[in-house]
């Protein structure tokens, strides 16, 4: 099992990533991931949300990537207008992974509002 921490504690357990918010930003990110998955999940390359309750999210686990092409970010921003914002980290390879042979966005809870909550 691996543990990662930012605005959420992420437990990588078996085939799943369990994201538990540790602050308000993390809670809002979890809510937004659920919302975006329900709206765009099966027509985009968002990693599947298997379960959620409030800001807690369980997603399918993917193989991490150390680099990727910016065209994936542009495609996501084009397909999902809510993610076409400044001040997000969609270009961070750690937010992308390979699942079932395809490239997926793993961390898509950011919004314009949440991005402005981060200290500059």
ZIBELUR-V727362 format. One record per residue. N is the residue number from 1. RES is the residue in one letter. OMEGA is omega as a letter, one per 20 degrees, with the letter a starting at -180 (* if undefined). D_FIRST is the distance of its C-alpha to the first C-alpha in Angstrom with 2 decimals. Layout:
# ZIBELUR-V727362
n: {N	N}
res: {RES	RES}
omega: {OMEGA	OMEGA}
d_first: {D_FIRST	D_FIRST}
This chain:
# ZIBELUR-V727362
n: {1	2	3	4	5	6	7	8	9	10	11	12	13	14	15	16	17	18	19	20	21	22	23	24	25	26	27	28	29	30	31	32	33	34	35	36	37	38	39	40	41	42	43	44	45	46	47	48	49	50	51	52	53	54	55	56	57	58	59	60	61	62	63	64	65	66	67	68	69	70	71	72	73	74	75	76	77	78	79	80	81	82	83	84	85	86	87	88	89	90	91	92	93	94	95	96	97	98	99	100	101	102	103	104	105	106	107	108	109	110	111	112	113	114	115	116	117	118	119	120}
res: {X	X	X	X	X	X	X	X	X	X	X	X	X	X	X	X	X	X	X	X	X	X	X	X	X	X	X	X	X	X	X	X	X	X	X	X	X	X	X	X	X	X	X	X	X	X	X	X	X	X	X	X	X	X	X	X	X	X	X	X	X	X	X	X	X	X	X	X	X	X	X	X	X	X	X	X	X	X	X	X	X	X	X	X	X	X	X	X	X	X	X	X	X	X	X	X	X	X	X	X	X	X	X	X	X	X	X	X	X	X	X	X	X	X	X	X	X	X	X	X}
omega: {r	r	r	a	r	r	r	r	a	r	r	a	r	a	a	r	a	a	a	a	r	r	a	r	r	r	a	r	r	r	a	r	r	a	a	r	r	a	a	a	a	r	a	a	r	r	a	r	a	a	r	r	a	a	r	a	r	a	r	r	r	r	a	r	r	r	r	a	a	r	r	r	a	r	r	a	r	a	a	a	r	r	r	a	r	r	r	a	r	r	r	a	r	r	a	r	r	r	a	r	r	a	a	r	a	a	a	a	a	r	r	a	a	a	r	r	a	r	r	*}
d_first: {0.00	3.81	6.83	10.25	13.57	17.07	19.07	16.01	12.63	10.21	6.89	5.54	5.30	7.45	10.53	10.31	9.99	11.00	13.40	15.04	18.13	19.03	22.54	25.24	24.36	20.84	22.51	25.07	22.63	20.91	24.44	25.48	22.65	23.69	27.32	27.02	25.06	27.83	30.50	29.37	26.30	27.97	30.35	28.14	25.03	22.79	19.38	19.87	19.31	18.57	19.21	20.29	22.08	23.70	21.45	18.15	17.00	14.68	15.00	14.53	11.88	13.80	13.87	14.42	18.00	19.59	22.96	24.88	28.41	29.79	31.46	28.31	28.54	32.25	31.79	29.38	31.80	34.69	33.20	31.71	34.23	32.03	29.80	32.88	32.74	33.04	30.57	27.39	24.72	24.86	25.70	22.38	20.68	17.20	18.36	19.03	17.30	18.47	18.26	20.70	22.51	23.33	22.43	21.15	20.99	17.60	18.77	22.29	22.85	25.24	28.90	31.99	31.93	28.33	28.92	31.90	29.94	28.24	30.31	32.24}
